[in-house]
Amino acid sequence: MLVLASFLLGEKGVTAVNGLVLASLAYQGVIVAFASYLAWFWLLTRYLAARLAVLSFLTPLFGMLSGVVFLSEPLSAYFALAALLIAAGIALVNLRR
């Protein structure tokens, strides 16, 4: 619906399809959606779901690290603090009682 609204409002370039757009869609469809879910469900056949759910907290961490590595974004002290807090939370969840 947003593409249709964009077209009706006369916005230019929103619906332009080029190689970058197609490559981005292919990456999202094949790597992000298909491969990640395939890996996730394979892991669920081998490990407990409660243990694997903790890994979802690492998603923002990997996203930020990807930005630092691939886009040369700055790494701040806040990120280091956040990474330590995430690691502490994961350690607390996985500690044996």
C-alpha positions as a Markdown table, in Angstrom:
| # | Residue | x | y | z |
|---|---|---|---|---|
| 1 | Met | 0.0 | 0.0 | 0.0 |
| 2 | Leu | 2.9 | 2.4 | 0.7 |
| 3 | Val | 4.3 | 1.9 | -2.8 |
| 4 | Leu | 0.9 | 2.7 | -4.3 |
| 5 | Ala | 0.5 | 5.8 | -2.0 |
| 6 | Ser | 4.0 | 6.9 | -3.0 |
| 7 | Phe | 3.1 | 6.6 | -6.7 |
| 8 | Leu | -0.2 | 8.5 | -6.2 |
| 9 | Leu | 1.5 | 11.3 | -4.3 |
| 10 | Gly | 4.0 | 11.7 | -7.1 |
| 11 | Glu | 7.1 | 10.9 | -5.1 |
| 12 | Lys | 10.0 | 10.0 | -7.5 |
| 13 | Gly | 12.5 | 7.3 | -6.9 |
| 14 | Val | 10.6 | 5.4 | -4.3 |
| 15 | Thr | 9.6 | 2.6 | -6.7 |
| 16 | Ala | 12.8 | 2.6 | -8.8 |
| 17 | Val | 14.1 | -0.9 | -9.3 |
| 18 | Asn | 17.8 | -1.2 | -10.0 |
| 19 | Gly | 20.5 | -3.7 | -9.3 |
| 20 | Leu | 21.1 | -2.5 | -5.7 |
| 21 | Val | 17.4 | -2.9 | -4.9 |
| 22 | Leu | 17.3 | -6.4 | -6.3 |
| 23 | Ala | 20.5 | -7.4 | -4.6 |
| 24 | Ser | 19.1 | -6.0 | -1.3 |
| 25 | Leu | 15.9 | -7.9 | -1.7 |
| 26 | Ala | 17.7 | -11.1 | -2.6 |
| 27 | Tyr | 20.0 | -10.7 | 0.5 |
| 28 | Gln | 17.0 | -10.2 | 2.8 |
| 29 | Gly | 15.1 | -13.1 | 1.3 |
| 30 | Val | 17.8 | -15.6 | 1.1 |
| 31 | Ile | 20.3 | -14.8 | 3.9 |
| 32 | Val | 18.2 | -13.0 | 6.5 |
| 33 | Ala | 15.0 | -14.9 | 6.2 |
| 34 | Phe | 15.7 | -18.3 | 4.8 |
| 35 | Ala | 19.2 | -19.1 | 6.1 |
| 36 | Ser | 18.7 | -17.6 | 9.5 |
| 37 | Tyr | 15.4 | -19.4 | 10.1 |
| 38 | Leu | 16.9 | -22.6 | 8.8 |
| 39 | Ala | 19.8 | -22.3 | 11.2 |
| 40 | Trp | 17.4 | -21.4 | 14.1 |
| 41 | Phe | 15.1 | -24.3 | 13.6 |
| 42 | Trp | 18.1 | -26.7 | 13.2 |
| 43 | Leu | 19.4 | -25.4 | 16.5 |
| 44 | Leu | 16.0 | -26.0 | 18.1 |
| 45 | Thr | 16.2 | -29.7 | 17.2 |
| 46 | Arg | 19.5 | -29.9 | 19.1 |
| 47 | Tyr | 19.2 | -27.6 | 22.1 |
| 48 | Leu | 16.5 | -26.4 | 24.5 |
| 49 | Ala | 14.5 | -23.5 | 23.4 |
| 50 | Ala | 15.0 | -21.6 | 26.7 |
| 51 | Arg | 18.7 | -21.7 | 26.2 |
| 52 | Leu | 18.5 | -20.6 | 22.6 |
| 53 | Ala | 16.1 | -17.7 | 23.3 |
| 54 | Val | 18.9 | -16.0 | 25.2 |
| 55 | Leu | 20.8 | -15.7 | 21.8 |
| 56 | Ser | 18.1 | -13.3 | 20.6 |
| 57 | Phe | 19.6 | -10.7 | 23.0 |
| 58 | Leu | 22.8 | -10.8 | 20.9 |
| 59 | Thr | 21.0 | -9.5 | 17.8 |
| 60 | Pro | 21.5 | -5.8 | 18.5 |
| 61 | Leu | 25.1 | -6.5 | 19.5 |
| 62 | Phe | 25.8 | -8.2 | 16.2 |
| 63 | Gly | 24.1 | -5.4 | 14.3 |
| 64 | Met | 26.2 | -2.8 | 16.0 |
| 65 | Leu | 29.4 | -4.7 | 15.4 |
| 66 | Ser | 28.5 | -5.1 | 11.8 |
| 67 | Gly | 28.1 | -1.4 | 11.5 |
| 68 | Val | 31.5 | -0.9 | 13.1 |
| 69 | Val | 33.3 | -3.4 | 10.9 |
| 70 | Phe | 31.5 | -2.8 | 7.5 |
| 71 | Leu | 30.5 | 0.8 | 7.7 |
| 72 | Ser | 33.3 | 2.2 | 9.9 |
| 73 | Glu | 30.9 | 3.6 | 12.5 |
| 74 | Pro | 32.5 | 4.8 | 15.7 |
| 75 | Leu | 32.6 | 2.4 | 18.7 |
| 76 | Ser | 31.6 | 4.2 | 21.9 |
| 77 | Ala | 32.0 | 3.6 | 25.6 |
| 78 | Tyr | 28.2 | 3.3 | 25.8 |
| 79 | Phe | 28.4 | 0.3 | 23.4 |
| 80 | Ala | 31.0 | -1.3 | 25.5 |
| 81 | Leu | 28.9 | -0.8 | 28.6 |
| 82 | Ala | 25.8 | -2.2 | 26.8 |
| 83 | Ala | 27.8 | -5.2 | 25.6 |
| 84 | Leu | 29.0 | -6.0 | 29.1 |
| 85 | Leu | 25.4 | -5.7 | 30.5 |
| 86 | Ile | 24.1 | -8.1 | 27.7 |
| 87 | Ala | 26.9 | -10.5 | 28.5 |
| 88 | Ala | 26.1 | -10.3 | 32.2 |
| 89 | Gly | 22.5 | -11.0 | 31.5 |
| 90 | Ile | 23.3 | -14.0 | 29.4 |
| 91 | Ala | 25.6 | -15.3 | 32.0 |
| 92 | Leu | 23.0 | -14.9 | 34.7 |
| 93 | Val | 20.4 | -16.8 | 32.6 |
| 94 | Asn | 22.8 | -19.6 | 31.9 |
| 95 | Leu | 24.3 | -20.1 | 35.3 |
| 96 | Arg | 23.6 | -23.4 | 36.9 |
| 97 | Arg | 21.6 | -23.2 | 40.1 |
